Amino acid sequence: MRRDSIGVRMLQSLARFLYARAARVVVVTESFADRLAADGVHRSKLAVIPNGADTRFFAPTLHGANGT
């Protein structure tokens, strides 16, 4: 789908409509928050909750996931 297609424009309008009416918008990185803020979503609505593992608790092993 091309960026300027009617489908893309409709989805962008729907997203703007939903962001405007949302109490909070959760994103997984500051970059996403910056992008939405640049697109007009008020910063007070944005909550950054990183999605990832704390590598202090999880480390790769030499064995496979099933312990072999």
C-alpha distance (Angstrom), angle and dihedral (degrees) to the residues before:
residue distance angle dihedral
M1 . . .
R2 3.77 . .
R3 3.80 118.7 .
D4 3.80 91.9 -119.8
S5 3.80 96.0 46.2
I6 3.78 120.8 121.8
G7 3.82 90.1 -113.8
V8 3.81 93.2 56.0
R9 3.81 91.9 46.1
M10 3.80 90.6 50.3
L11 3.80 92.3 50.5
Q12 3.81 91.1 47.9
S13 3.80 90.0 51.7
L14 3.80 90.7 49.3
A15 3.81 90.9 50.1
R16 3.82 91.8 50.3
F17 3.82 90.0 48.6
L18 3.82 92.0 51.0
Y19 3.83 94.6 44.1
A20 3.80 90.4 51.4
R21 3.79 92.1 53.9
A22 3.81 98.4 39.9
A23 3.80 119.9 105.0
R24 3.84 90.0 -150.2
V25 3.79 136.0 5.6
V26 3.80 115.7 -154.3
V27 3.81 118.8 -151.9
V28 3.81 130.3 177.0
T29 3.83 100.1 -136.5
E30 3.79 139.6 31.9
S31 3.80 87.2 -120.0
F32 3.80 90.7 62.7
A33 3.80 89.8 48.0
D34 3.82 90.4 50.7
R35 3.81 91.2 49.6
L36 3.80 93.9 49.8
A37 3.81 91.4 45.4
A38 3.81 89.0 51.9
D39 3.81 87.8 51.4
G40 3.80 90.8 54.9
V41 3.81 105.4 -91.8
H42 3.80 107.7 140.4
R43 3.83 112.6 -113.2
S44 3.80 91.5 -130.4
K45 3.82 88.7 66.1
L46 3.81 94.6 52.8
A47 3.80 121.8 93.9
V48 3.80 119.8 -177.7
I49 3.79 113.4 -149.6
P50 3.81 109.1 172.1
N51 3.77 115.8 -135.3
G52 3.76 110.5 -146.3
A53 3.75 147.9 85.3
D54 3.78 125.4 -82.0
T55 3.80 101.0 -121.1
R56 3.79 90.4 -154.4
F57 3.80 87.1 72.3
F58 3.80 101.0 32.6
A59 3.79 123.7 50.0
P60 3.81 132.2 167.2
T61 3.79 117.3 -100.7
L62 3.78 132.6 -154.0
H63 3.79 90.5 -118.0
G64 3.78 128.4 74.3
A65 3.77 124.0 -102.6
N66 3.79 91.9 -92.1
G67 3.83 92.6 57.3
T68 3.81 97.3 -106.4
